[in-house]
Every structure is written in structure tokens, then in C-alpha cells.
Amino acid sequence: MNARETTLSVIRTLWPWGLFVAVTALWTFGRISDDFTFGLRAGENLQGFLVEMALVLPPMFLLVGLFEVWVPRELVERHVGRRAGAAAIPWMVLLATVQAGPLYAAFPVAASLWRRGCAPRNVFIYLGAFSAMKIPMLTFEVAFLGWRFSLSRTLITLPVFIVASLVMEKLLPNDFVLPMAQDAPRAKQGIP
């Protein structure tokens, strides 16, 4: 590795920590001087996001770990795999709509589904439905905008997600493997 690649690697590794230090410094400066409200807001936002992530991600990772241990790969492949066909769409929409939380909580589940043999189109349908059709979000939408709007928006967005997921799957090469999501051979890891 040459010097430029080494420098870029170090920057990629350290930039989140640099951002954290910068926001913390702004927050500290805002606490010291009363006229620097930008620093206070930045620090409060960082604190809010860190608390939210600390409350959402550990239970999500725990559930994903339990899913990977308890649910056999063959079951996932049979119901939502490449050969599942259109019958997999209701399963993915149901899985997405009953979950709650921010969108970043859906990515560990999507990676786990991919590792367990879920078809890429179904992973994309899951992510689309999670982003726009969660039951907690739909209840707020119905309360503020009415059930007609919510129903019409859902009936428009679901086919869009399905078509977009089919197109995205066609754009992926057949031998595409999700980086850092492939199953390592168990024999090499020393796991029976």
C-alpha cells in the first residue's frame, strides 16, 4: 500500500471520531460562552441521536442475532428466496409494517435476510415498505391526513416499491455478494 492509500485509509477510519470531537468542542464552547447557541444545539442534537441509537440498535442487533440462530436458512429461502415468487411480497410487507423505529434499524434486518438467502428484490421491498408503510407511521398519517389519503398513498407507493425492487434486482449481477454479509464457511471458523 502506498502513502496515499494509507493516508486515505487513516482518514476513512478517523473521520467519525474527528466529527465527534468537533461537535463536542462546539458544545463545550457553547456551554462556556452564552452567545454561541450553535454549539449548544449541535451538542444537544448529538446527545439525542446517541441516546436514540443506544436505545434502538442493541435490541435490534439482539433480535437479528436470535433470528440468525433460530430461523433455518432453508425456511427463509423457501418463503422469501429467489424461487418464492410473488408469494414473498406479502411476507416482506408484513415484516416491514409491524416493525417500528428509524430507518437505520432496518439495515441490520435486511443484511440478515440477505445472509439467510432472501432474494434481493424482497430485501428491497422490505426496505421500501419499512421506510413508508410502518403501522406506527400509518396511524399518525391517518390521524393527521385522513384514511383516504393514507390508503391512496399506500396503494400508490407499494407497486412503485415492487417495480423498483424488480428493476434493481435485474441491475445486480447474478454473482453479486453483499459486502461483509456473506456466510463464512463454518469449518474455517472452527464452529461445528
SVG drawing of the C-alpha trace seen along z (x, -y; Angstrom):
<svg xmlns="http://www.w3.org/2000/svg" viewBox="-61 -36 65 66">
<polyline fill="none" stroke="black" stroke-width="0.4" points="0.0,0.0 1.5,-3.4 1.4,-6.5 -1.7,-8.0 -3.7,-4.8 -2.5,-4.6 -3.5,-8.3 -7.0,-7.7 -7.4,-4.6 -6.5,-6.5 -8.9,-9.4 -11.7,-6.9 -11.1,-5.3 -10.8,-8.5 -13.3,-10.9 -16.2,-9.9 -14.1,-10.5 -12.9,-13.8 -16.6,-14.8 -17.4,-13.7 -14.6,-15.8 -15.6,-18.8 -19.2,-18.7 -18.1,-18.1 -15.7,-21.1 -18.6,-23.2 -20.9,-22.1 -18.2,-22.8 -17.6,-26.3 -21.3,-26.9 -21.6,-25.9 -18.7,-28.3 -19.9,-31.3 -23.5,-32.2 -23.7,-33.7 -22.7,-30.6 -26.1,-28.7 -25.0,-26.8 -22.6,-24.7 -25.2,-24.0 -27.7,-22.9 -25.1,-20.7 -24.2,-19.1 -27.8,-18.5 -28.6,-17.0 -25.6,-14.7 -26.7,-13.7 -30.2,-13.0 -29.1,-10.9 -26.6,-8.9 -29.3,-8.2 -31.8,-7.2 -29.2,-4.9 -28.3,-3.4 -31.9,-2.6 -32.8,-1.2 -29.7,0.6 -28.8,3.0 -32.3,4.6 -32.3,4.7 -28.9,6.5 -30.2,8.9 -33.3,9.7 -31.2,10.1 -28.8,12.5 -31.7,14.5 -33.2,14.6 -29.9,15.9 -29.7,18.6 -33.3,19.8 -34.5,19.5 -33.1,22.0 -31.7,20.7 -34.0,23.2 -37.1,21.7 -36.1,18.2 -35.1,19.4 -38.4,21.3 -40.6,18.3 -38.7,15.2 -35.9,16.7 -35.2,16.4 -37.8,19.1 -40.5,17.8 -42.2,15.7 -45.0,13.2 -46.0,15.0 -42.9,13.4 -44.2,9.9 -46.9,10.1 -44.4,11.6 -41.9,8.8 -44.6,6.1 -45.9,7.7 -42.4,7.9 -41.8,4.2 -45.1,2.8 -45.1,4.4 -41.6,3.1 -41.1,-0.3 -38.1,-2.5 -35.9,-4.7 -34.8,-3.5 -31.3,-2.7 -32.7,0.1 -34.0,1.8 -30.5,2.3 -29.3,5.0 -32.5,6.9 -32.0,6.5 -28.4,7.7 -29.6,10.7 -32.3,11.5 -29.8,11.3 -27.4,13.6 -30.1,16.1 -31.0,16.5 -33.7,13.8 -33.9,12.6 -32.5,9.1 -35.9,7.9 -37.5,9.0 -34.9,7.2 -35.5,4.0 -39.3,4.4 -38.7,4.8 -36.6,1.6 -39.1,-0.4 -42.1,0.8 -40.2,0.1 -39.5,-3.4 -43.0,-4.3 -45.6,-1.8 -44.9,-1.1 -48.0,-0.7 -47.0,-3.4 -46.3,-5.8 -49.6,-5.0 -51.6,-5.6 -50.1,-9.1 -50.7,-9.7 -54.4,-8.6 -54.8,-10.9 -53.5,-14.0 -54.3,-13.5 -57.2,-11.1 -57.6,-7.4 -58.4,-8.2 -55.0,-9.9 -53.2,-7.2 -54.9,-4.4 -54.3,-6.1 -50.6,-6.8 -50.1,-3.2 -51.8,-1.9 -49.5,-4.1 -46.2,-3.5 -46.4,0.3 -46.5,1.0 -43.7,-1.5 -41.6,0.3 -42.3,3.6 -41.4,2.4 -38.3,0.6 -37.1,3.7 -37.5,5.8 -35.6,3.3 -32.8,3.1 -32.5,6.9 -32.1,7.0 -29.4,4.4 -27.4,6.5 -25.0,9.1 -26.1,12.7 -23.0,13.4 -23.3,10.3 -22.5,10.8 -23.3,8.2 -20.0,7.0 -19.5,8.2 -22.8,10.1 -21.7,13.4 -21.7,16.5 -18.2,17.6 -17.7,21.4 -18.3,22.8 -15.4,25.2 -12.9,22.4 -14.2,20.6 -14.0,23.7 -17.7,23.8 -19.3,27.2"/>
</svg>
